Amino acid sequence: LDSEKRIIQIVNNYEKISFNFGPTLLSWMQSHAKDAYHSILEADQESQKRFSGHGAALAQCYNHMIMPLANAKDRRTQVVWGIKDFESRFKRKPEGMWLPETAVDIETLEIMALEGIKFTVLAPHQGKPVKKVDKKTEEKSIDEKRSDVKEIPKKVEPIDPAKPYLCRLPSGRSISVFFYDGVVSHEVAFGDLLKNGENLAQRLAHVPSGQKEGLSHIATDGETYGHHHRYGEMALSYCLYFLEEKNLARLTIYAEYLEKFPPTEEVEIIENTSWSCFHGVQRWQDNCGCAIHSSPGWKQDWRKPLRESLDWLRDQLAIIYEHQMNEFSDDPWGLRDKYIDVVLDRSRDNVEGFLRSNAKKELSFEEKSKVIKLLELQRNCMLMYTSCGWFFDEISGIESTQILHYASRVIQLAQQLTGTDLEPEFLKLLEKAPSNVPALQNGAVIYERYVKPNIVDLLRVGAHHAVSSLFERISKTAQIYSYTANNQTYDLVEVGKQRLAVGKALIRSNITWEENIISFAVLHLGDHNLTGGVQEFKDEKLFNKIHKEIKDVFRRNDIPATIRAIEKYFNSGQYSLWHLFKDEQIKILYQILDSTLEEIESSLRQINEYHYPIIQVMKQLHIPLPKVLANTVLVMLNKDLLEALGNGPDFERLEKLVQEVREWSLEIDKVTLEFVVKQKVNGLMADFLKEPEGAGALKTLETLLRTLSPLHLNLDLWRTQNIYFFIGKKFHSKMRDRAGQADEKAKEWLEYFNRLGDYLRVKVG
């Protein structure tokens, strides 16, 4: 920012700092935040140019499992999957690996070292210095057993965050460990250091160190910068700039520093410790007292029985997995380690290649599906242990119920594979996990209420597909999350406002390859009144009979007979609106409400128009409107503002509405308006990017922001600011030169571009 708080430079912080992203988060970003995702990958590539060929990104154990509490097989797979995921994205081998919650034990470090990881980062209380590194010992074979690992001098100095340490492991391998500065990290995360980038730079530059080449470094959650502390990412940017500009320090990353300054001292790791629990790793298995403390008096007695329930389930699944996978592989657990190749690329060719390369025999289609189900059972089994499931205060929170959703999925897969239902015993164990909410009682009740209704199988996907088809035009093939529905027969009949859909479709899981043909009949009686049936397709003759009979009675407008016919043929497969997936429920209910909302809005508009003269008089005399009238005016203003922002936008109407808002001093719905305006501006900016030398989208953008400026909207336009800055760097100088040669179009471009920069608070050129 310059002295006027305008953006003068946009930088990628990740190019200059060590960082890690969880594989599951990167997977989500790859689909839903592509720009940010590619910026992260580019940052690692740029950092290699800056830091002697070393990349800034660190790998992470796959799904944020607390490693000391995991069994040996899960520990290994978590490390292997984390490394493989990293390599697939960053196109290099990771040098460092972040441990979830920095929870550490020797066995995990052994696996990391075996897999080629050179270093990790821990909190200062997680280690104690042992002695100087013995260079002769260092040169011994890594396979030789160490007899000196446990030799601790009588006088032990505290950990010095300014240098890395060497941790020798029982196998003879070793791994380097950086211990971050706990005091400064705490001040950044929970204090006010991020209010000023210069102060942060000064704090980092003046951390006491006993050596000239000492390292000053902190470790904090990524959400610290911008989420917990607004504009924290800008403070960090300025901090990094200030450190280099004032020559206060040389920026580096862990991997580069380790190469230039290898450890000179050894450290002993204090096992079963973490950075976010005073009691080691008890936060993820017991009522240790560590919590968010969102509600006074709440306890976490549920943590231990929750973990014990999942441990029991995991062990049952291991038996099933080994027994059944032995038919297809001589190394079931090694096959699980390799399964990350499928998780990263579920294309049919890749999965076929994986199965062909790893199965010990040629597989039928059914056997292929079975192998994938067994591997998916294990993937979800690991997801059950995602750390946030225990981190917070209450077992009914979204984090804990999410890991119970993973549990429900493995129970479902186990039943499909073996015919054995593990759910009753699992629920008995969950009953021992008490909820802090009296109405919810315990984990079993929470599972029954929040998890079980969301369990999905092919029939439910078929029901979703059938009901959705009543409200939107469907193609022959439809994607429903991780499923594909292929219509083989589809017949939609309408009688007045009532609609009937009868058909059959092939439903296929894109993950497990499980598939089945289902037949359906669904009836919409108007509003939210839906009824229907879905079942496995039996034979063509029966389907044709069902199809004809139900359609014939419906065409006679005999609704009771239609319902009876559906109940007759789909007795055990009755579905309604409540069986739709949540997103589709919301979408359909809003569609159903459309006509109702239009009627309400029409009535309110008539009220406004009828009372318009008296409303205007009261406005001119500065007399407050009665609340009921003020509410009707406000509803219509909100509605009209959104309409005026439509495809046009209609600037003349928008200007009048903004003036009306100012005159009435009404509290409009800024949250909705800000969201819509942000989407509109981002869309217009994308149009401008397609034709950066044209002034059309540029004029519209400037006019829109100028017209809305009296409303003082709080618009988060970082995406638009980034594009504006990029276009400015590339075209501003060129347009200025053309304007100097009396190019009228270039003059107009510059005028609107500079005005837009004022509204965006960005200065280019």
PyMOL commands that set and color helices and strands:
alter all, ss='L'
color gray80, all
select helices_A, chain A and resi 13-15+23-32+34-50+67-69+72-90+100-102+106-114+124-126+135-138+182-190+193-195+197-205+222-224+232-245+254-260+282-284+303-325+332-338+340-343+348-358+365-383+388-391+398-418+423-430+438-440+443-454+458-468+540-555+559-569+577-579+582-610+612-620+627-644+651-664+670-690+696-711+718-740+744-760
alter helices_A, ss='H'
color red, helices_A
select strands_A, chain A and resi 19-20+57-60+97-98+119-122+127-132+165-168+174-179+265-269+477-480+483-495+498-509+515-526+529-536+574-575
alter strands_A, ss='S'
color yellow, strands_A
deselect
rebuild
show_as cartoon
